[in-house]
């Protein structure tokens, strides 16, 4: 964590090299700060997609709710537009079921007039869906790129739009697929927007257990959850404590965003540990290396104010470019067989 003394030192360092374009690195900064990189993306499409996913018409994309199914269709249509290959027998959507019992059932799908011990709360089985597409690479080794399309839905009559959480990661998955669609990467790239993250990470758990190309072929998960909202121009790459071999490719990233490492060391009490806080957990559990990109929690986190209007659009576009560079670097760096 930064200290005031460090900030003070940085301030004076900046005074003396004020006209230089490279800023001094922060303690846990990975990348070199640069205003230029050679990544070109369809920024209009990216912002349009996050805006639609976070719009009131999708009603907060609550797990197993109509707005969530609409979101799945919308993402599948985008995958089709990009002509991504399918890995499933019947299109882009991988359906799965989840059964809720007792207290959890009541929390997710409240029934009126429940008794004290939830004994009159019936079990409920609901259907979820991950949306999966692929770009075939030179090898069968797979990099899986994920974001979760579900959010909190409607609560107490309010729509929780979840623009940053995680329409940002979902729209990024589509844009990253668009970026790679006319290239032949070394690794096969699987793009998956997963369901039911907010409801217990069921979608990613199902995806890993039932991975259509065989989970033994997965060499890396790149997960994005909340990458569009930060006022300090900072993005975290979490996971290096567990997988230090993944550090080097990130040091070659050029971005105006400060890419920081951390939030993954259980012994570091100064920071929250994010190792299990999003869908990368499902990969990590199977000892599949992951890198998770995300921002610190902000004032709109899990509130009905997490709307398109409250994201940092420039930061978001730059974050997606940074993540694309990271994926390109991993595609070169990680050996295929
Ligand atoms: Zn999330």
Boltz pocket constraint, residues with backbone or C-beta under 6 A from the ligand:
constraints:
  - pocket:
      binder: B
      contacts: [[A, 148], [A, 165], [A, 166], [A, 197], [A, 225], [A, 226], [A, 277], [A, 278]]
      max_distance: 6.0
